[in-house]
């Protein structure tokens, strides 16, 4: 087994664990903005140290625009993911939020005029089938989860935000240094999360409010560390291996998320969910 494939497998597990930690945040009732504030600060701190120790620079006329757009879409995607887990089971929310693998090629077609192959069209059809199946798969769990429809909306919004975020990252990669882009993007995301927290609670300072939520702080730090390691492993794998193999492999990380949710929280996996999840994984492979 080649080194890049092992790195991609490790990144897949890391991203799967990260999304499960979003589920943990929802289960514990942690405010999604607070968790993301600490999460973004953690990654900004780690990438900032790497940035300062490297020869990374800032270049490109649209660099700051890319940074701001990336920060907004990434923060929005993460908040929506946590909220989707709050209102619906992970076995439904996680696969739908992963449908960015279907939305990204569509957006790329209209924005970058990239060609969609027959295989990708089959994948898009399969992804649509998966969403429809998973939308109806929650009917036996309405006693535990309230407002499941809202959870599905949050999951869909997370998928859309992630798709735009992927395209922004693709554009930014050609306009400046990647490490500086990561650092400034996470720094901007942290500032936005801090501002949102202040907007939600005008009567208390954001930092003081965070200090009163040690659980959210600890979880945010853990998510930040897992995210940075996973992203580093992904970038390293991409320098050595084939993207057409690596990206669908990362998408299959949903199995890790759902496996942990079923094992730890006892969420049920019925036939419809199994079909929907299997369709998501197949769609991710076909859309690569």
Secondary structure by P-SEA (a helix, b strand, c coil): ccaaaaaaaaaaaaaaaaaaaaaaaaaacccaaaaaaaaaaaaaaaaaaaaaaccccccccaaaaaaaaaaaaaaaaaaaaaaaaaccccccaaaaaaaaaaaaaaaaaaaccccccaaaaaaaaaaaaaaaaaaaccccccccccaaaaaaaaaaaaaaaaaaaaaaaaaaaacccaaaaaaaaaaaaaaaaaaaaaaacccccaaaaaaacaaaaaaaaaaaaaaaaaaaaaaaaaacccaaaaaaaaaaaaaaaaaaaaacccccccaaaaaaaaaaaaaaaaac
